[in-house]
Every structure is written in C-alpha cells, then in structure tokens.
Amino acid sequence: MNNIDLNDCKLVMSDGVFTLKNINTTIGFVRFNENGEVEYIFVNLIFRKKGIVTKLLKMVKDKIGRSLVLQKPISPLGNKLLKSLEKWA
C-alpha cells in the first residue's frame, strides 16, 4: 500500500466533517457526530488503497476520544469496507 504524504494536503475541519484536499481536488472526507458515529466516508477513486480511510478514522477517533460506531453501509463497496474496518468499532 502506498501511503499518501499528508504534508501536501490541507485538512479542512468543520462541524462534524474532516476533509482532506490537495491543490487540485478533494482527496476524501468523513462525516461523524459527537457520539463517534461515522455517518459517511468517501475517498476519491485515484487516492483509494493508500491509507486515507485509516488516516481519516484515526483523526475522528482522536477528536472524540472513544471507539467509533460505523453506520450500516448503503452500497456494496461500503459493505466491503465495513468488513475491513471492524477494528475501529
């Protein structure tokens, strides 16, 4: 897995959303609430399989200070991702 260098990225934080951007595009984002429920997570196709989801979830966990609660996926790709993320719950 090739990890992306976050030094080239900008983290935009708003109420319940962390967004990673570079000069050209949005790399990915996660939407969550204060209870640690991850409501939505997205990574741009060209940045997938580079550790972005792990980095975003770690930032959320550090922010809220507890285990995360992953919402039920709404797509087949989300179901696949959920199985790989069980360590976060």
C-alpha positions in Angstrom: 0.0 0.0 0.0 1.4 3.4 -1.0 0.6 5.9 1.7 0.0 9.5 0.7 2.1 12.3 2.1 -0.2 14.4 4.2 2.3 17.3 4.1 1.0 18.0 0.6 -2.6 18.0 1.8 -4.8 20.5 3.6 -7.2 19.3 6.3 -10.4 21.3 6.5 -12.3 20.8 9.7 -15.9 21.9 10.1 -18.6 20.8 12.5 -18.6 17.0 12.2 -16.7 16.8 8.9 -13.0 16.4 8.2 -12.0 16.9 4.5 -8.5 16.2 3.0 -7.7 18.3 0.0 -4.7 18.9 -2.2 -4.2 21.8 -4.7 -6.3 20.0 -7.3 -9.1 18.1 -5.7 -10.8 16.6 -2.6 -8.9 13.5 -1.6 -11.5 12.3 0.8 -13.8 13.2 3.7 -15.5 11.7 6.7 -18.7 12.9 8.4 -19.3 12.0 12.0 -21.1 13.1 15.1 -20.1 13.7 18.8 -21.2 10.2 19.7 -18.5 8.7 17.4 -20.9 7.6 14.8 -19.3 7.7 11.3 -22.2 8.6 9.1 -20.4 8.8 5.7 -16.8 8.3 4.4 -15.6 9.0 0.9 -12.2 8.7 -0.8 -11.6 9.9 -4.3 -11.1 7.0 -6.7 -7.5 7.9 -7.6 -6.5 8.0 -3.9 -8.0 4.7 -2.8 -5.9 1.9 -1.3 -3.4 4.5 0.0 -4.4 4.5 3.7 -6.7 7.6 3.5 -9.7 5.9 5.3 -7.4 4.8 8.1 -6.0 8.3 8.5 -9.5 9.9 8.5 -10.8 7.5 11.0 -7.8 7.9 13.3 -8.4 11.7 13.2 -12.0 11.2 14.2 -11.1 8.8 17.0 -8.5 11.2 18.3 -11.0 14.1 18.2 -13.8 12.3 20.0 -11.6 10.2 22.3 -13.5 6.9 22.1 -14.3 4.0 19.8 -16.1 4.7 16.6 -19.6 3.5 15.6 -19.8 2.7 11.9 -23.2 3.2 10.3 -24.8 0.5 8.1 -23.4 0.9 4.6 -25.6 1.9 1.7 -23.6 0.3 -1.1 -21.8 -3.0 -1.9 -18.5 -1.2 -1.7 -19.5 0.2 1.7 -20.2 -3.4 2.9 -16.7 -4.5 1.7 -15.1 -1.5 3.5 -17.1 -2.2 6.7 -15.7 -5.7 7.0 -12.1 -4.3 6.8 -12.9 -1.6 9.4 -14.2 -3.7 12.3 -11.1 -2.9 14.3 -12.3 0.7 14.7 -15.6 -0.3 16.4 
